Amino acid sequence: MQVQSRKICGQRRKPSSYPYILIFATGSYARYILHRIYIEIGLMMVLRNMIMYRIRQLHAINCHDYHLVIFC
């Protein structure tokens, strides 16, 4: 009886650890995707700010009037 109970315990442990591995794998993959998205959004924000700043500078130089800056 002791041997059988050990086998049952052993069989029960394998499936229970499998979802944890799946959750960990999906979690790490999701974290990787989110990290990439955040980096891309950050780069886009920086580039957009640089472009808008350059447009503002050129616009101000061309118009000689800082009140005519449309790009906010």
GROMACS elastic network, one bead per residue, 0.5 to 0.9 nm:
[ bonds ]
;  ai    aj funct       b0    kb
    1     4     6  0.51965   500
    1     5     6  0.62607   500
    1     6     6  0.87078   500
    2     5     6  0.52077   500
    2     6     6  0.62873   500
    2     7     6  0.87528   500
    3     6     6  0.51752   500
    3     7     6  0.63399   500
    3     8     6  0.88096   500
    4     7     6  0.50866   500
    4     8     6  0.62875   500
    4     9     6  0.86843   500
    5     8     6  0.50925   500
    5     9     6  0.62026   500
    5    10     6  0.85535   500
    6     9     6  0.50714   500
    6    10     6  0.60686   500
    6    11     6  0.85693   500
    7    11     6  0.60954   500
    7    12     6  0.85403   500
    8    11     6  0.50579   500
    8    12     6  0.61025   500
    8    13     6  0.86777   500
    9    12     6  0.50604   500
    9    13     6  0.62344   500
   10    13     6  0.53204   500
   10    14     6  0.68161   500
   11    14     6  0.57400   500
   11    15     6  0.73703   500
   12    15     6  0.60936   500
   12    16     6  0.65667   500
   13    16     6  0.53084   500
   13    17     6  0.62889   500
   13    18     6  0.88481   500
   14    17     6  0.55056   500
   14    18     6  0.65228   500
   15    18     6  0.51753   500
   15    19     6  0.72888   500
   16    19     6  0.62887   500
   16    20     6  0.73854   500
   17    20     6  0.53677   500
   17    21     6  0.65419   500
   17    22     6  0.89303   500
   18    21     6  0.52089   500
   18    22     6  0.63279   500
   18    23     6  0.86978   500
   19    23     6  0.59716   500
   19    24     6  0.84064   500
   20    23     6  0.50384   500
   20    24     6  0.60096   500
   20    25     6  0.84612   500
   21    24     6  0.50652   500
   21    25     6  0.60309   500
   21    26     6  0.85491   500
   22    25     6  0.50661   500
   22    26     6  0.60559   500
   22    27     6  0.83124   500
   23    26     6  0.51874   500
   23    27     6  0.58291   500
   23    28     6  0.84660   500
   24    28     6  0.60544   500
   24    29     6  0.84774   500
   25    28     6  0.52676   500
   25    29     6  0.61160   500
   25    30     6  0.85241   500
   26    29     6  0.50020   500
   26    30     6  0.59382   500
   26    31     6  0.84018   500
   27    30     6  0.50786   500
   27    31     6  0.60264   500
   27    32     6  0.85318   500
   28    32     6  0.61258   500
   28    33     6  0.86692   500
   29    33     6  0.62384   500
   29    34     6  0.85691   500
   30    33     6  0.50607   500
   30    34     6  0.60304   500
   30    35     6  0.83997   500
   31    34     6  0.50601   500
   31    35     6  0.59473   500
   31    36     6  0.85600   500
   32    35     6  0.50398   500
   32    36     6  0.62318   500
   32    37     6  0.86457   500
   33    36     6  0.51070   500
   33    37     6  0.61520   500
   33    38     6  0.85701   500
   34    38     6  0.60209   500
   34    39     6  0.85128   500
   35    38     6  0.51273   500
   35    39     6  0.61768   500
   35    40     6  0.86125   500
   36    39     6  0.50995   500
   36    40     6  0.61222   500
   36    41     6  0.85610   500
   37    40     6  0.50454   500
   37    41     6  0.60353   500
   37    42     6  0.84223   500
   38    41     6  0.50737   500
   38    42     6  0.59684   500
   38    43     6  0.85132   500
   39    42     6  0.50204   500
   39    43     6  0.61060   500
   39    44     6  0.85324   500
   40    43     6  0.51102   500
   40    44     6  0.60803   500
   40    45     6  0.85504   500
   41    44     6  0.50298   500
   41    45     6  0.60747   500
   41    46     6  0.85946   500
   42    45     6  0.51040   500
   42    46     6  0.61996   500
   42    47     6  0.85874   500
   43    46     6  0.51101   500
   43    47     6  0.60575   500
   43    48     6  0.84272   500
   44    47     6  0.50975   500
   44    48     6  0.59258   500
   44    49     6  0.84309   500
   45    48     6  0.50926   500
   45    49     6  0.60304   500
   45    50     6  0.85308   500
   46    49     6  0.51255   500
   46    50     6  0.61440   500
   46    51     6  0.86146   500
   47    50     6  0.50601   500
   47    51     6  0.61029   500
   47    52     6  0.85061   500
   48    51     6  0.50709   500
   48    52     6  0.59775   500
   48    53     6  0.83731   500
   49    52     6  0.50993   500
   49    53     6  0.59437   500
   49    54     6  0.84988   500
   50    53     6  0.50837   500
   50    54     6  0.61513   500
   50    55     6  0.86160   500
   51    54     6  0.50688   500
   51    55     6  0.61180   500
   51    56     6  0.85339   500
   52    56     6  0.60318   500
   52    57     6  0.85369   500
   52    71     6  0.69794   500
   52    72     6  0.79498   500
   53    56     6  0.50549   500
   53    57     6  0.61882   500
   53    58     6  0.86813   500
   53    71     6  0.88808   500
   54    57     6  0.50625   500
   54    58     6  0.61785   500
   54    59     6  0.84151   500
   55    58     6  0.51322   500
   55    59     6  0.58304   500
   55    60     6  0.83647   500
   55    71     6  0.77161   500
   56    59     6  0.50264   500
   56    60     6  0.59531   500
   56    61     6  0.84760   500
   56    66     6  0.88510   500
   56    69     6  0.64158   500
   56    70     6  0.81835   500
   56    71     6  0.66170   500
   56    72     6  0.84146   500
   57    60     6  0.51963   500
   57    61     6  0.61420   500
   57    62     6  0.85773   500
   58    61     6  0.50624   500
   58    62     6  0.59865   500
   58    63     6  0.84866   500
   59    62     6  0.51411   500
   59    63     6  0.60085   500
   59    64     6  0.80940   500
   59    65     6  0.85892   500
   59    66     6  0.83352   500
   59    68     6  0.80268   500
   59    69     6  0.64855   500
   59    70     6  0.86473   500
   59    71     6  0.89796   500
   60    63     6  0.53468   500
   60    64     6  0.54889   500
   60    65     6  0.58447   500
   60    66     6  0.54449   500
   60    67     6  0.84489   500
   60    68     6  0.74783   500
   60    69     6  0.65279   500
   61    64     6  0.52454   500
   61    65     6  0.77425   500
   61    66     6  0.85998   500
   62    65     6  0.82480   500
   63    66     6  0.77062   500
   63    68     6  0.71701   500
   63    69     6  0.85812   500
   64    68     6  0.86728   500
   65    68     6  0.58485   500
   65    69     6  0.77746   500
   66    69     6  0.57496   500
   67    70     6  0.82223   500
   69    72     6  0.75596   500
